[in-house]
Amino acid sequence: MGMHFGLIAAKANLSEFRAAFSETWPALEVAASADGFSNADEIWSWKSANERFVSAREWTKQYPGSEVFNFCQDGSWAVLMDFRYVLAADEEALEKLSTRFGSVLSFIVETAGGCAYFQSYESGKMRRAIENLDGEMNSSGVSLPQEEGIDVGSYYMDETEQLMRAFGLSMPEDLPVVATAVAIATIDRTDYTQYAGTVSGEKPSGPEASSRRAKPWWKFW
């Protein structure tokens, strides 16, 4: 069985993290939200009912589609589940969240592309990154105490779960924590077609572009 998930975890309470979401990604307009779920099936049913994919060809500001994110409190961590991995790969936003909350983690695993990715931020700075891009291993920063006993040179599904346990996070299949789960449906009306001709390596400028940056192929939309 494969693994397909992306999440951001911050040392914060859920209400603070939820408020920080809209401040960190202001282009994502919250169109609906829900909480008080009785079980996981209710969470996934709400996601299916409130999420609408719209292709780039069909996208308009009046018909932008919608994307659902799940939040929960997982012990001392507030967790955001990012099903398309875009926010979990947004380094600028993760730095901003870390400036606000101190400790912030990002995990992405997509076994369909053979990729696993971890980043740790502290007080606004990235302190550790580990990535497996289809078998090509890279890491930067100083090893963390939580990595003890983990084979970072073979970082993938098992190592991701070991690292999550070391930080005190629940396993991906147990997230979101139903008792604390909050779901939001968001709409992004920003027209990104204006950046289609951007020169490779040149970042779009302006506040509307800040939440969408050039990403490697494995950071799926």
C-alpha positions as CSV (number, residue, x, y, z in Angstrom):
1,M,0.0,0.0,0.0
2,G,1.3,3.5,-0.9
3,M,1.3,6.6,1.2
4,H,-0.1,9.9,-0.1
5,F,-0.2,12.8,2.4
6,G,1.0,16.3,3.1
7,L,0.8,18.1,6.5
8,I,2.1,21.0,8.4
9,A,2.4,20.8,12.2
10,A,3.0,23.8,14.4
11,K,3.6,24.0,18.2
12,A,0.3,25.9,18.8
13,N,-3.2,25.5,19.8
14,L,-5.7,24.8,17.0
15,S,-7.6,28.2,17.2
16,E,-4.3,30.1,16.8
17,F,-3.2,28.0,13.9
18,R,-6.5,28.3,12.2
19,A,-6.3,32.1,12.5
20,A,-2.8,32.0,11.1
21,F,-3.9,30.1,8.0
22,S,-5.9,33.1,6.6
23,E,-3.1,35.5,7.5
24,T,-0.4,33.3,5.9
25,W,-2.3,32.5,2.7
26,P,-4.7,35.5,2.2
27,A,-5.5,34.5,-1.4
28,L,-7.4,31.4,0.0
29,E,-10.9,32.6,0.7
30,V,-12.7,30.4,3.3
31,A,-16.0,29.6,1.7
32,A,-17.3,27.1,4.2
33,S,-16.2,25.3,7.4
34,A,-17.4,22.5,9.7
35,D,-16.5,20.9,13.0
36,G,-18.1,18.6,15.5
37,F,-17.6,15.5,13.4
38,S,-18.6,12.1,14.9
39,N,-16.2,9.9,12.9
40,A,-13.7,10.0,10.1
41,D,-16.3,9.0,7.5
42,E,-18.1,12.3,8.2
43,I,-14.9,14.3,7.6
44,W,-14.2,12.6,4.2
45,S,-17.9,13.0,3.2
46,W,-17.7,16.7,3.9
47,K,-14.5,17.0,2.0
48,S,-16.1,15.3,-1.1
49,A,-19.2,17.4,-0.9
50,N,-17.3,20.7,-0.6
51,E,-14.3,20.2,-2.9
52,R,-14.6,20.9,-6.6
53,F,-11.7,20.5,-9.1
54,V,-11.6,22.9,-12.0
55,S,-9.0,22.5,-14.7
56,A,-6.9,25.4,-15.8
57,R,-8.8,25.5,-19.1
58,E,-12.1,25.9,-17.4
59,W,-11.0,28.2,-14.5
60,T,-12.6,31.6,-14.2
61,K,-12.8,34.0,-11.3
62,Q,-16.6,33.2,-11.2
63,Y,-15.9,29.4,-11.4
64,P,-12.6,28.9,-9.5
65,G,-13.3,25.5,-8.0
66,S,-12.6,24.8,-4.3
67,E,-10.1,23.0,-2.1
68,V,-10.6,21.5,1.3
69,F,-8.1,21.5,4.2
70,N,-8.4,19.6,7.5
71,F,-7.1,20.9,10.8
72,C,-6.9,19.1,14.1
73,Q,-5.1,19.3,17.5
74,D,-2.7,16.4,17.9
75,G,-1.2,16.6,21.4
76,S,0.9,19.8,21.5
77,W,0.8,20.1,17.7
78,A,-1.8,21.9,15.6
79,V,-1.9,20.1,12.3
80,L,-3.0,21.1,8.8
81,M,-3.6,18.4,6.3
82,D,-2.7,19.6,2.7
83,F,-4.0,17.1,0.2
84,R,-2.3,18.7,-2.8
85,Y,1.0,19.4,-1.0
86,V,1.3,23.0,-2.2
87,L,1.1,24.7,1.2
88,A,3.3,22.1,2.8
89,A,6.0,22.9,0.3
90,D,5.6,26.7,0.6
91,E,8.9,27.5,2.3
92,E,8.2,31.2,2.6
93,A,4.9,30.5,4.4
94,L,6.5,27.9,6.7
95,E,9.2,30.4,7.7
96,K,6.4,32.9,8.5
97,L,4.5,30.4,10.6
98,S,7.7,29.5,12.4
99,T,8.4,33.1,13.2
100,R,4.9,33.2,14.8
101,F,4.9,29.8,16.6
102,G,8.5,28.7,17.0
103,S,8.5,25.1,15.9
104,V,7.0,24.1,12.6
105,L,7.3,20.8,10.7
106,S,6.3,19.8,7.1
107,F,5.9,16.3,5.8
108,I,5.1,15.2,2.3
109,V,5.0,11.6,1.0
110,E,3.8,10.7,-2.4
111,T,4.7,7.1,-3.3
112,A,3.1,7.4,-6.8
113,G,6.1,9.6,-7.6
114,G,8.5,7.9,-5.2
115,C,9.0,11.0,-3.1
116,A,9.3,11.8,0.6
117,Y,10.1,15.2,2.0
118,F,10.6,16.6,5.5
119,Q,11.4,20.1,6.7
120,S,11.9,21.5,10.2
121,Y,11.7,25.2,11.0
122,E,12.6,27.0,14.3
123,S,12.0,30.7,15.0
124,G,11.6,31.7,11.3
125,K,14.6,29.7,10.0
126,M,14.8,26.3,8.3
127,R,17.0,24.1,10.5
128,R,16.7,20.7,8.8
129,A,15.5,19.3,5.4
130,I,15.5,15.7,4.2
131,E,14.2,14.7,0.8
132,N,14.0,11.6,-1.3
133,L,13.2,12.5,-4.9
134,D,12.6,9.2,-6.7
135,G,15.6,7.6,-5.0
136,E,17.9,10.7,-5.1
137,M,18.6,11.5,-1.5
138,N,19.4,15.0,-0.2
139,S,19.6,16.6,3.2
140,S,20.7,19.9,4.7
141,G,21.1,21.4,8.1
142,V,22.1,19.8,11.4
143,S,20.6,16.4,12.3
144,L,17.8,16.6,14.9
145,P,17.7,14.6,18.1
146,Q,14.4,13.0,16.8
147,E,16.4,11.4,14.0
148,E,18.3,9.1,16.4
149,G,17.9,5.5,15.2
150,I,16.4,6.6,11.8
151,D,18.3,5.7,8.6
152,V,18.1,9.2,6.9
153,G,20.0,7.8,4.0
154,S,17.0,5.7,3.1
155,Y,14.3,8.2,4.0
156,Y,10.9,7.1,2.8
157,M,7.6,5.8,4.3
158,D,8.9,3.9,7.3
159,E,11.4,6.6,8.2
160,T,8.7,9.2,7.9
161,E,6.5,7.4,10.4
162,Q,9.5,6.9,12.7
163,L,10.2,10.6,12.6
164,M,6.6,11.6,13.1
165,R,6.5,9.3,16.2
166,A,9.7,10.9,17.5
167,F,8.0,14.3,17.3
168,G,4.9,13.0,19.1
169,L,2.6,13.1,16.0
170,S,0.0,10.6,15.2
171,M,0.4,8.4,12.2
172,P,-1.0,9.6,8.8
173,E,-3.8,7.1,8.8
174,D,-5.0,8.4,12.2
175,L,-5.2,12.0,11.1
176,P,-7.1,14.2,11.4
177,V,-7.9,13.5,15.0
178,V,-11.7,13.3,14.8
179,A,-12.5,14.8,18.2
180,T,-10.7,18.1,17.3
181,A,-11.1,18.1,13.5
182,V,-12.1,21.3,11.7
183,A,-12.6,21.3,7.9
184,I,-12.5,24.3,5.6
185,A,-13.3,24.8,2.0
186,T,-11.3,27.5,0.3
187,I,-11.5,29.4,-3.0
188,D,-8.6,31.0,-4.8
189,R,-9.7,33.6,-7.3
190,T,-6.1,34.6,-8.3
191,D,-5.5,34.3,-12.0
192,Y,-2.1,32.5,-12.3
193,T,-2.2,32.4,-16.1
194,Q,-0.4,35.8,-16.0
195,Y,2.7,33.9,-14.7
196,A,2.6,31.3,-17.4
197,G,5.4,33.1,-19.4
198,T,7.6,33.6,-16.4
199,V,11.3,32.9,-17.2
200,S,12.5,29.7,-15.6
201,G,14.0,30.4,-12.2
202,E,12.4,33.8,-11.9
203,K,9.8,34.1,-9.2
204,P,6.5,35.8,-9.7
205,S,6.3,39.1,-7.8
206,G,3.5,40.8,-5.9
207,P,1.4,39.6,-3.0
208,E,-1.0,37.6,-5.1
209,A,1.9,35.5,-6.3
210,S,3.4,34.8,-2.9
211,S,1.4,31.7,-2.2
212,R,2.3,30.0,-5.5
213,R,5.9,29.6,-6.3
214,A,7.8,27.6,-8.9
215,K,8.0,24.0,-7.6
216,P,9.8,20.8,-8.6
217,W,7.8,18.3,-10.6
218,W,7.1,16.1,-7.5
219,K,5.3,18.8,-5.6
220,F,2.0,18.0,-7.1
221,W,-0.9,20.4,-7.4
